[in-house]
Every structure is written in C-alpha cells, then in structure tokens.
Amino acid sequence: MCVRLRPGVTLTPIDEVAVLLDERTGRYRQLNATAALVLRSLLAGHGQDEAARDLVRTHPAATPTAEADIAALVAQLRAANLIVETVDREQPR
C-alpha cells in the first residue's frame, strides 16, 4: 500500500517538523518531528512496515508502539482527506 498526498495538499518541511496545507479548505495541519519523518517515509514509497523500521532506526524507544502509531497517523490523515492510499503507484484506492 502506497500513500500520496491528495491533489491540492502540500507538505512544507520546517526544520524537523512539517506543515500540511489543504489548499481546497485553507486549513493547515502541523506535524511534529516524528509524524513528519513517518509521512516523508510513506511518501517515498515505503509501506507502513518499512516506515516503522525507519522510525525505530531514528527513535529506538518507539519500537513497542511504532506500527500502531503509524497506523493511527495514516488513519488521521485519511480521515482529514489529506492523503490517498494506492495499491501501487498507479491505482488509486
């Protein structure tokens, strides 16, 4: 499963954190450093398992909850209509 930003959503890194702007609604969502790291990993084509490994590599203390935390982040971004999940790079879900 791949993740991409929904058209009209932009990601702007600011130091270690990031901001998502939904140009359609004008709403911003600030991501902390951990969420920004995970989202960048997902947008690079990594699945949630691989994003969890990326997270744990940077923050070993996240090991017990990394997969659940990433699933929760993806669910929140999906609910906010900021991302689109695809089975592969060509097929929107």
GUVEX-202349 format. One line per 8 residues: number of its first residue (from 0); their letters; for each residue x, y, z of C-alpha. Coordinates in nm, 2 decimals, padded with zeros to 4 digits. Example, Ala and Ser with C-alpha at 12.3 -4.5 7.8 and 13.67 -1.06 7.14 Angstrom:
// residues 2
0) as) 01.23/-00.45/00.78  01.37/-00.11/00.71
//
This chain:
// residues 93
0) mcvrlrpg) 00.00/00.00/00.00  00.15/00.34/-00.11  00.05/00.68/00.03  00.04/01.00/-00.16  -00.09/01.35/-00.09  -00.43/01.42/-00.22  -00.42/01.67/-00.50  -00.43/02.02/-00.36
8) vtltpide) -00.24/01.93/-00.04  00.11/02.05/00.00  00.38/01.94/00.25  00.62/02.20/00.37  00.91/02.09/00.59  01.01/02.34/00.86  01.33/02.22/01.03  01.23/01.88/01.17
16) vavllder) 00.86/01.94/01.17  00.63/01.99/00.88  00.30/02.16/00.78  00.03/02.02/00.55  -00.18/02.28/00.37  -00.51/02.17/00.22  -00.55/02.44/-00.05  -00.91/02.34/-00.10
24) tgryrqln) -01.01/02.44/00.25  -00.73/02.66/00.35  -00.67/02.45/00.66  -00.32/02.38/00.80  -00.21/02.07/01.00  00.12/02.08/01.18  00.31/01.76/01.21  00.56/01.70/01.49
32) ataalvlr) 00.90/01.57/01.40  00.80/01.21/01.44  00.49/01.24/01.22  00.69/01.44/00.96  00.95/01.16/00.95  00.69/00.89/00.91  00.50/01.08/00.64  00.81/01.15/00.44
40) sllaghgq) 00.89/00.78/00.46  00.54/00.69/00.34  00.55/00.94/00.06  00.89/00.80/-00.05  00.70/00.48/-00.13  00.77/00.29/00.19  00.49/00.08/00.33  00.38/00.11/00.69
48) deaardlv) 00.61/-00.17/00.80  00.91/-00.01/00.64  00.81/00.33/00.78  00.80/00.17/01.12  01.16/00.04/01.07  01.27/00.39/00.96  01.11/00.54/01.27  01.27/00.28/01.51
56) rthpaatp) 01.61/00.34/01.34  01.59/00.71/01.43  01.39/00.67/01.76  01.46/00.32/01.92  01.23/00.40/02.21  00.93/00.40/01.96  00.98/00.02/01.90  00.68/-00.10/02.11
64) taeadiaa) 00.42/00.13/01.95  00.57/00.22/01.61  00.34/00.02/01.40  00.02/00.12/01.59  00.13/00.49/01.59  00.19/00.48/01.22  -00.15/00.32/01.15  -00.31/00.59/01.37
72) lvaqlraa) -00.13/00.87/01.18  -00.24/00.72/00.85  -00.60/00.69/00.97  -00.60/01.05/01.09  -00.46/01.18/00.76  -00.71/00.97/00.57  -01.00/01.10/00.78  -00.88/01.46/00.72
80) nlivetvd) -00.88/01.38/00.35  -00.52/01.47/00.32  -00.38/01.15/00.17  -00.48/00.89/-00.08  -00.38/00.53/-00.04  -00.30/00.33/-00.35  -00.23/-00.04/-00.41  00.06/00.06/-00.63
88) reqpr) 00.18/00.38/-00.77  -00.08/00.39/-01.05  -00.40/00.27/-00.90  -00.59/00.50/-00.65  -00.79/00.32/-00.39
//
